[in-house]
Amino acid sequence: MIISRTPFRISFAGGGTDLAAFWRNDPGAVTSVAIDKYMYITLNQRFDSTIRVSYSRTEIAAGVDQIEHPIVREALRLTGMTEGLEITSIADLPAGTGMGSSSSFTVGLLNALHAYAGRHAPAEQLAREACRIEIDILGEPIGKQDQYAAAYGGLNHIQFNPDETVFVDPVISARETREQLGENLLLLYTGVKRSASAILAKQKEDTKDKLDVLRRMRDISKEMADVLQSGRRLAEFGKLMHEAWLLKRTVTSGITNPDVDRWYEAARQAGALGGKLLGAGGGGFMLLFVEPQNRGRVRERLAELRELPFRLEPQGSKIIYVGG
């Protein structure tokens, strides 16, 4: 039996510049961090030659080609695993909430499959193969940031280059700075699940008309990394989050809605310096930057939303159990 554990992530700025529609001509970049909420993949040998896949439903297939779950099917093909397997996934958070769950699933599954075959797959390989499956093979209208955040973990500034290379640069900062960052972040669930694909497909179409906005969002991601590395007063980070969210809202329709705008404005009035919806937008989790003295007021104003306590996660996808 093999068990992999792959973190979810929160992205601070730069989302949208990881789409090929942007980085094919102009380097994109995001700053993001992994958190201690995970996707677990369990892989075990099956008694017979069938393949059993258990997620929100259960499939039993005679072979790889009969598997309906597209990511599982393509991951098995890519790794050369064809029969006699049982695959189960368990997630700490629901899908469709902006935490990068689909890519965490893909990265974690690839990691488990490689380990089952007796191979070590480094983070760069896992991220690259996950992008190949989700973007190139399955044609999902998504970017590259989630796969790299899940595979590498930690706090990173990730650059996407026109030659298709990806640079993952750890944000080198003092432990006190990282701890203060974690203390200033508030994560709230809006209760709304949505399909990121529809929003991202529209954003892909609109990219050519929003290049200046996207370039500024990319540059903000670098400024955020610089703030953390310099150890300057983190209020600057919160203000950059606010600027990035105001820009993101203009990129395409569907990123925000009246309820989100109302919650965000209430948070700002109560003392939040900045924030955003995670992922493509439209619902899911709202991330706020709130200094400790204002957290009580923000929580009171947004009492209708569920808070999710979390910590920053320094590690990426890893194998946590190997058994007979």
C-alpha positions as CSV (number, residue, x, y, z in Angstrom):
1,M,0.0,0.0,0.0
2,I,1.1,3.5,-0.8
3,I,-0.3,6.7,0.6
4,S,0.6,10.2,-0.7
5,R,-0.2,13.5,0.9
6,T,-0.4,16.6,-1.2
7,P,-1.1,20.1,0.1
8,F,-3.7,22.6,-1.1
9,R,-2.5,26.2,-1.7
10,I,-3.6,29.8,-1.4
11,S,-2.5,32.2,-4.1
12,F,-1.9,35.8,-3.3
13,A,-1.5,37.5,-6.7
14,G,-0.7,36.8,-10.3
15,G,-3.4,34.3,-11.1
16,G,-4.3,34.5,-14.8
17,T,-0.7,35.1,-15.9
18,D,-0.1,31.4,-15.5
19,L,-2.4,30.8,-18.5
20,A,-0.7,30.0,-21.8
21,A,-2.7,32.8,-23.4
22,F,-0.6,35.2,-21.3
23,W,2.8,33.5,-20.8
24,R,3.3,32.5,-24.5
25,N,4.3,36.1,-25.2
26,D,5.1,37.6,-21.8
27,P,6.4,35.9,-18.6
28,G,3.7,35.3,-16.0
29,A,4.3,34.9,-12.3
30,V,2.4,34.2,-9.0
31,T,3.2,34.2,-5.3
32,S,1.5,31.5,-3.4
33,V,1.9,29.2,-0.3
34,A,0.9,25.7,0.5
35,I,-1.3,25.1,3.6
36,D,-1.9,22.3,6.0
37,K,-5.0,21.0,4.2
38,Y,-4.4,18.0,2.0
39,M,-5.4,15.5,-0.7
40,Y,-4.7,11.9,0.3
41,I,-4.3,9.2,-2.3
42,T,-4.2,5.6,-1.3
43,L,-3.0,3.0,-3.8
44,N,-3.2,-0.7,-3.1
45,Q,-2.8,-3.9,-5.0
46,R,-6.1,-5.5,-6.0
47,F,-6.8,-9.2,-5.7
48,D,-7.8,-9.5,-9.4
49,S,-6.7,-7.6,-12.5
50,T,-9.5,-5.0,-12.4
51,I,-9.0,-1.4,-11.4
52,R,-11.2,0.1,-8.7
53,V,-11.4,3.9,-8.3
54,S,-13.2,5.4,-5.4
55,Y,-13.9,9.2,-5.2
56,S,-17.3,10.8,-5.1
57,R,-18.4,7.6,-6.8
58,T,-16.9,4.2,-7.3
59,E,-15.8,2.7,-10.6
60,I,-14.6,-0.9,-11.2
61,A,-13.1,-1.2,-14.7
62,A,-11.6,-4.1,-16.6
63,G,-8.8,-1.9,-17.9
64,V,-7.5,1.6,-18.1
65,D,-9.6,2.6,-21.2
66,Q,-12.8,1.8,-19.4
67,I,-12.1,4.3,-16.5
68,E,-14.4,7.3,-16.7
69,H,-12.4,9.6,-14.3
70,P,-10.3,11.4,-16.8
71,I,-7.4,12.3,-14.5
72,V,-7.1,8.8,-13.2
73,R,-7.3,7.3,-16.7
74,E,-4.6,9.5,-18.1
75,A,-2.3,9.2,-15.0
76,L,-2.4,5.4,-15.3
77,R,-1.6,5.7,-19.0
78,L,1.3,8.1,-18.4
79,T,2.9,6.0,-15.6
80,G,2.3,2.6,-17.4
81,M,0.1,1.1,-14.6
82,T,-2.6,-0.9,-16.3
83,E,-4.2,-3.4,-14.0
84,G,-4.8,-4.8,-10.5
85,L,-5.1,-1.5,-8.6
86,E,-7.3,0.1,-6.0
87,I,-7.2,3.9,-5.9
88,T,-8.9,5.9,-3.2
89,S,-8.9,9.7,-2.6
90,I,-9.8,11.6,0.5
91,A,-9.6,15.4,0.7
92,D,-9.7,17.8,3.7
93,L,-11.7,20.4,1.6
94,P,-14.4,20.1,-1.0
95,A,-13.6,20.6,-4.7
96,G,-14.7,23.7,-6.5
97,T,-13.6,26.1,-3.7
98,G,-10.5,27.7,-5.2
99,M,-7.9,25.8,-3.3
100,G,-6.4,24.0,-6.3
101,S,-7.9,20.6,-5.3
102,S,-7.9,19.1,-8.9
103,S,-4.2,19.7,-9.3
104,S,-3.4,18.4,-5.8
105,F,-5.3,15.3,-6.8
106,T,-3.3,14.9,-10.0
107,V,0.1,15.5,-8.4
108,G,-0.7,13.2,-5.5
109,L,-1.9,10.5,-7.8
110,L,1.2,10.7,-9.9
111,N,3.4,10.6,-6.9
112,A,1.6,7.5,-5.5
113,L,1.7,5.7,-8.9
114,H,5.4,6.4,-9.3
115,A,6.1,5.2,-5.8
116,Y,4.1,2.0,-6.4
117,A,6.2,1.3,-9.4
118,G,9.4,1.8,-7.3
119,R,10.3,5.1,-8.8
120,H,11.1,8.5,-7.1
121,A,9.5,11.4,-8.9
122,P,10.9,14.8,-8.0
123,A,8.7,17.8,-7.6
124,E,9.5,19.3,-11.0
125,Q,8.6,16.0,-12.7
126,L,5.3,15.7,-10.8
127,A,4.3,19.3,-11.6
128,R,5.3,18.9,-15.3
129,E,3.4,15.6,-15.7
130,A,0.3,17.0,-14.0
131,C,0.3,20.0,-16.4
132,R,0.6,17.6,-19.3
133,I,-2.4,15.6,-18.2
134,E,-4.7,18.5,-17.2
135,I,-3.8,21.0,-19.8
136,D,-2.3,19.2,-22.8
137,I,-4.2,15.9,-22.8
138,L,-7.5,16.8,-21.2
139,G,-7.6,20.4,-22.5
140,E,-8.7,22.0,-19.3
141,P,-8.6,25.8,-19.6
142,I,-6.4,26.2,-16.5
143,G,-3.0,27.5,-15.7
144,K,0.2,26.0,-14.3
145,Q,0.4,27.5,-10.8
146,D,-1.6,24.9,-8.9
147,Q,0.4,21.9,-10.1
148,Y,3.7,23.6,-9.1
149,A,2.4,24.8,-5.7
150,A,1.1,21.3,-4.9
151,A,4.3,19.5,-6.0
152,Y,6.8,21.9,-4.3
153,G,4.9,23.2,-1.2
154,G,6.2,26.1,0.8
155,L,6.1,29.8,0.0
156,N,7.2,30.5,-3.5
157,H,7.3,33.0,-6.3
158,I,6.7,31.0,-9.5
159,Q,7.5,32.3,-12.9
160,F,6.0,30.9,-16.2
161,N,8.2,31.6,-19.2
162,P,7.4,31.7,-23.0
163,D,9.8,28.8,-23.6
164,E,7.5,26.7,-21.3
165,T,10.1,26.5,-18.5
166,V,8.9,27.3,-15.0
167,F,11.1,28.8,-12.3
168,V,10.1,28.0,-8.7
169,D,11.9,30.5,-6.4
170,P,11.4,30.0,-2.7
171,V,10.6,33.2,-0.9
172,I,13.4,33.4,1.6
173,S,12.1,35.2,4.7
174,A,12.7,35.1,8.4
175,R,10.7,32.6,10.5
176,E,9.1,35.5,12.3
177,T,8.0,37.1,9.0
178,R,6.3,33.8,7.9
179,E,4.7,33.4,11.3
180,Q,3.4,37.0,11.2
181,L,2.1,36.4,7.7
182,G,0.1,33.3,8.9
183,E,-1.3,35.3,11.8
184,N,-2.5,38.0,9.5
185,L,-4.4,35.7,7.1
186,L,-8.0,34.9,7.6
187,L,-9.7,32.2,5.5
188,L,-13.5,32.1,5.2
189,Y,-15.8,29.8,3.3
190,T,-18.5,31.5,1.3
191,G,-20.5,28.3,1.0
192,V,-20.6,28.6,-2.8
193,K,-19.0,25.9,-5.0
194,R,-18.4,26.7,-8.7
195,S,-16.7,25.3,-11.8
196,A,-13.4,27.1,-12.3
197,S,-13.3,25.9,-15.9
198,A,-16.1,28.2,-17.1
199,I,-14.6,31.3,-15.6
200,L,-11.1,30.4,-16.8
201,A,-12.3,29.7,-20.3
202,K,-13.9,33.2,-20.5
203,Q,-10.7,34.7,-18.9
204,K,-8.6,33.0,-21.6
205,E,-10.7,34.6,-24.3
206,D,-10.4,38.0,-22.6
207,T,-6.7,37.9,-21.9
208,K,-5.6,39.8,-25.1
209,D,-7.8,42.7,-24.0
210,K,-6.4,42.8,-20.4
211,L,-2.7,42.5,-20.9
212,D,-1.8,45.7,-19.0
213,V,-4.0,44.6,-16.1
214,L,-2.4,41.1,-16.0
215,R,1.1,42.5,-16.2
216,R,0.4,44.7,-13.2
217,M,-1.0,41.6,-11.3
218,R,2.2,39.7,-12.2
219,D,4.4,42.6,-11.0
220,I,2.4,42.8,-7.7
221,S,3.2,39.1,-7.1
222,K,6.9,40.0,-7.2
223,E,6.4,43.0,-5.0
224,M,4.7,40.7,-2.4
225,A,7.7,38.4,-2.5
226,D,10.0,41.3,-2.0
227,V,8.0,42.5,1.0
228,L,8.3,39.1,2.7
229,Q,12.0,38.7,1.9
230,S,12.8,42.2,3.2
231,G,10.9,41.7,6.4
232,R,9.3,45.1,6.1
233,R,6.0,45.9,7.9
234,L,3.5,43.4,6.4
235,A,0.7,46.0,6.2
236,E,2.3,46.6,2.8
237,F,1.5,43.0,1.8
238,G,-2.2,43.5,2.7
239,K,-2.4,46.7,0.6
240,L,-0.9,44.9,-2.4
241,M,-3.5,42.1,-1.9
242,H,-6.2,44.8,-2.1
243,E,-4.8,46.3,-5.3
244,A,-4.5,42.9,-6.9
245,W,-8.1,42.0,-6.1
246,L,-9.4,45.3,-7.5
247,L,-7.5,44.4,-10.7
248,K,-8.6,40.8,-10.8
249,R,-12.3,41.7,-10.6
250,T,-11.9,43.6,-14.0
251,V,-10.3,40.7,-15.9
252,T,-13.5,38.9,-16.9
253,S,-17.1,38.5,-15.8
254,G,-18.0,35.9,-13.1
255,I,-15.0,36.5,-10.9
256,T,-17.1,38.3,-8.3
257,N,-20.8,38.8,-7.4
258,P,-22.9,41.1,-5.2
259,D,-22.6,38.8,-2.1
260,V,-18.8,38.7,-2.5
261,D,-18.6,42.4,-2.9
262,R,-20.7,43.0,0.1
263,W,-18.6,40.6,2.3
264,Y,-15.4,42.1,1.1
265,E,-16.5,45.7,1.7
266,A,-17.7,44.8,5.2
267,A,-14.3,43.2,5.9
268,R,-12.6,46.3,4.7
269,Q,-14.7,48.6,6.9
270,A,-13.9,46.3,9.9
271,G,-10.2,46.7,9.3
272,A,-9.1,44.2,6.7
273,L,-6.3,45.7,4.6
274,G,-6.9,43.4,1.6
275,G,-8.2,40.1,0.3
276,K,-9.5,38.1,-2.6
277,L,-11.5,35.1,-3.6
278,L,-9.2,32.1,-4.1
279,G,-8.9,30.4,-7.4
280,A,-10.8,31.5,-10.5
281,G,-13.4,33.4,-8.3
282,G,-17.1,33.2,-8.2
283,G,-17.3,31.6,-4.8
284,G,-15.3,29.2,-2.7
285,F,-12.9,30.6,-0.1
286,M,-12.3,34.2,0.6
287,L,-8.8,35.1,1.9
288,L,-8.4,38.3,3.9
289,F,-5.3,40.1,5.3
290,V,-6.3,41.3,8.8
291,E,-3.9,42.5,11.4
292,P,-4.5,40.9,14.8
293,Q,-6.1,43.9,16.5
294,N,-8.9,43.9,13.8
295,R,-9.6,40.2,13.6
296,G,-12.4,40.2,16.1
297,R,-14.3,43.0,14.3
298,V,-13.9,41.2,10.9
299,R,-15.1,37.9,12.3
300,E,-18.1,39.6,13.8
301,R,-19.0,41.4,10.6
302,L,-18.7,38.2,8.6
303,A,-20.2,35.8,11.1
304,E,-22.3,34.2,8.4
305,L,-19.2,32.8,6.8
306,R,-17.3,29.7,8.2
307,E,-13.7,30.3,9.2
308,L,-11.1,27.7,8.3
309,P,-8.1,27.8,10.7
310,F,-4.9,26.8,8.9
311,R,-1.1,26.9,9.0
312,L,1.5,27.4,6.3
313,E,2.9,24.1,4.9
314,P,6.6,23.9,4.1
315,Q,6.5,20.6,2.2
316,G,4.9,19.6,-1.1
317,S,3.6,16.3,-2.2
318,K,5.1,13.4,-0.3
319,I,4.7,9.7,0.3
320,I,3.7,9.3,3.9
321,Y,3.2,5.5,4.0
322,V,4.7,2.5,2.3
323,G,3.4,-0.9,3.5
324,G,3.0,-4.5,2.4
